[in-house]
């Protein structure tokens, strides 16, 4: 399966290497240097339904604290970066002093876009519903750490839709457009801590899990569309595919490895106003996937939103190095 996916990706890269932008739809800002302040907010939620030998279910939810930051970004041609500082506000005061890190960025080349994602949260709000109990048990778990690393490769089949114009503001989408695209990626996330999956009042046959891990290769057929009207634009990228998962469970001093195929969902949306000189945009992204462990299920939802207000500066001499970026 991996060989087939690799061959398919190489074929797509060969097609994309000769692709050109449709200049009737996309304005290229080759000689523009953009500066912009930005604000960001990210949060992740994990759901786990554990079934015991008697088919009784224990439902767990883990909510990370909301990670809010402000900063400044810059971009030129296909190259861009941002530097942000965390704000003191948090929606879970008990986790105010605990670390959180979120990164999402990439590099584009014509109809390709490659992206790297890194997330790490220390401390969560835990909600547990044990079988037969009325109501949920809510705890602040400062010992639990959630980590995710992943990468994606997007290939857009239509040259009229430009990812950079709609989601990075490097270019300018001049007309409405749509495009199917393929999203191929890999992700690895883990939850580390002590998870009591049976009621603490029961001293017999307690199940204590110390790590839940998931390594996933996903293939997502997707669709992108943007509507442009007098500088205003509204764009969406929506995909539903499958993830090929290798799952790791560590509980009661045992390691268990399971394999499965489960659905993966991704959505990116942006609304804004853009001209050749300046832009403002609001971007929201959501990632959701599921993994199966025997008859138990783990689900994840990651959301990230950012707002940018930027100015494009014409620096003539920088245009000479643009083709090399």
N, C-alpha and C positions, 0 to 999 in steps of 0.2 A: 504493500500500500504506500509506504514512504517513497519507494522508487518511482511509483506512478505520479505522486504529488510533485516530486522533485523535477521530473521530466516535464510535467505540465507547466510548472513555474518557469523553467528555462525557455519553453516555447513562447510563453507570454512575454518574457523579457526581450526575446528576439523581435517580436512584433512591435513592442513599445519603443525599441531603439530607433525605429525609423518614423515614429509618429510625430506629427507636427500639430501645433495649436491651430485651431480655426480662428484666424484673426478677425473674422466678422463677429465672433461671439466673445472673444477674450482679448483684453488689452494687456500687453506685457510691460511690466514696469522694470525694464532692464537697468535703467539709469536712476532709479529712485531708491533713496535710503529712508526707511521708515522708523520713527520713534513713537512709542506709545506707553502710557501708564495702563496698568491692568489690575483687576481684582479677581480673585479666584476662590472657590469654595469646593471642597470635596468631602465625600462621606462614603463609607462602605457598610454593607449589611450582609451577614451570613445567616442562613437558615439550615437547621439540621434536624431531620426527623429520624429518630433511632427506634428500630423495632426489635424487641427482645424475642426470646424463644417462644413465648406465648402470644406473639403478634401484638403485644401492647406497645403503644408508641409514646415516646418522650420527645416533645418538641422544644428545640432550643433556638434562640435568636441572639446574635451578637451584633451590637451596633457600635461602630467606632465613633469617636467624637468628631464633630464637624471641624474640618481643617480649613481655616480662612486665612487669606494672605493678600497683600498688596505689593506691587512692585513696578518694574519698568521693563519693557521689551524693545528689541531692535531687530530689523530684518533688512536684508539686501539680496535681491535676486532670489535664489533658493535657500539662502542661508539665514537662519534666525535664531535668537536666543532670548531668554528672559531671566530676570533675577528678582525673586520675591522674598518678602519678610512676613513671618506669621503674625497675625493680629492676636491680642490677648483674649478676645471673645471666644467662648466655647459653649456648646449646648449641653455639655455634661461637666459641671464644675469640678467634680471629684477627679476628673482626668486632665485638669488644666495643666499640670506640671509634666504630663507624660508626653513622650515624643511622638510626632507624626510626620510623615514625609510622603509627598506625592509628586510624581514627575510624569509628564506625557509630552513627547515631542518627536520630531522626525525630519526626514529629508525627502524632497520630491524631485523627480526627473520626468518631465513630460507627462505621460499618462500613468506613471508609477508614483506611489507614495509609500515609504517605509517608516514604521513608527516603533518607538521603544516606550514601554510603560514600566514604571517602578512605583510600588506602594508599600509602605511599612507603617503600621500603627501599633503602639504599645498601650494596652489597656482598652477594655470594652465594657459596655453595659450588657449584662447577661439577663435574659428572660427565659425561664424554664417552666414548662407545663408537664407535670408528671401524670401518668395514667391514673385515673380514679380520683385525682385531687381537684378541688374547686379553686379556680384562680391560679395565677402564675406567681412564681418566685422570682424576684428581681434582685440582682446583685451587681455591684461594681467590681469587676475583675481586673485588678492592676497587674496580675501575673501573666495574662494572656497576650501573646504577640501575633499579629497577622502580617504576613509578608507575601508580596506578589511581584513576579518578574515576567515580562512577556514582550513579544514582538509581533508585528503584523506587516504584511505586504499587500497593498491595494493595487489593482490594475483596472483602470476605467476603460471600457470598450468604446466609448464615444469621445472624440476629441473636443466636442463643443462644451462639455462640462469640465470645469477646471477646479480641482480641489483647492489649490493655493488661493484662488480668487474668492472662494466661498467660505473657507475655514481658516485661512492664514492671512488673508488680505495682502499677499505679496503681489498678486495681479488683480485685474478688474474684470468681472463678468459683465459683458455688455448686453447680452440678450438671454432670455430664458432658455434653458437647456435641460436635457435629461440623459442619463446613461446607466446601463447595467454595469456592475463591476464585480470583481472577485476579491474576496478577502481570505488570505491564507496566513495562518499565524500559529504561534506556539505560546503557551502560558504555563507557569508553574507557581502555585500558591500553597501556603501552608498555614495552619492555625496551631500554635503551640501553647500548652497549658494543661491543667488538670480539669477534665470535664467529667463530672459525676452524672452518669446516665441512668442511675436508679435513685429512688427516693433515699435521702440520707437516713431516714428512720429505719430503713431495712438494712440490717447488718449482714445478711446472708446474700451471697452471690452478687455483690456490688460490682458494677462495671465502671472503671475509671479509665478514661481515654486521655492520652498525653499529647497526641499529635494527629491531625487530619491533613493529609497532603493530596494534591491533585496535579498531575502533569498531563497537559491536554494539547493535542494537535487539532486545530479546527479549520474547517473549510466552510465559508459562508457565501453563497450566491446572494448578491445584494443589488439594490437599486438606488440611484441618486437622482435628485431633481432640484432645480432652482428656478424661482420666478423672479424676474427683474422688471422694475417699473421706475423709470426716472431716477436711477441711482439707488433706490430701495431694493433690497433683495431678501428672499426667504428661501433657504436651502435645507434639504433633508437627505440623510443617508440612512437607509433601513435595510437590515439583513437578518435572515434566519437560516442557520445551517446546523451542522453537526460537529460535535467534539469527540475525538477518539481519546479516551481517558485511561491513564494508569493511576490508580488510587492507592494511597498508603494509609493504613490505620495502625496506630500503636496504642494498645490498651492492655491493662493487667499484665504488663511486662511481655507482651506478645506483639509481633509485627505481622501484619496481614496485607497482602497486595492483591488488588482486584482490578479487572479491566472492564470497560464498558463503552457504550456509545450513547450520548445524550445531546439534547438540543442546546444551541448557543444563539443568543440574541444580542444584536448591537444596534444602537440608534444614535445618530449625531444630528443636531439641528442648530441652525444659526439664523439670526435675523439682524439686519443692519442697513447702513447707508454708506456708500463708497463712491468716491470720485478719484480723479487722477492726483488730487492733492491731499485728501484726508479721508478718514473712515471712522466709523463707530460700529461695533458689533457686539452681540450677546450670543454666546455659544453654550449649548448644553449637550452633554454626551452621557450615554448610559450603556453599561455592559452587564449582561446577565447570562449565567450558565448554570447547569446542573450536572451533578455526578452521582452515580448509583453505587452504593456499597451493599452488596447482597440485596436485601429488600429495604434498605435505608437510603435516604436521599439527602444530599447536601446541595444547597443552592446559594448563589452569590449575586449581589447587585451592587455595582459601583456607579456612582453619579459624580459628575464634575461639571461645574459651570464657570464661565469666565466672561468678563466684560472688558472691552478694549476701546480706547479712543486714541487714534493715531494721526500723525502728520507725515506726509511723504515729501522728502526734500530732494530736489534735483541736484545731484553732484555729478557733473559731466565726466570727470576723469575716472570716477569709480565705475562707470559703465564699461570701461575697457577690460576690467577683470571679471565682469559678470559672466561671460560665456565659460569661464573656467571653474565656476562654482557649481 
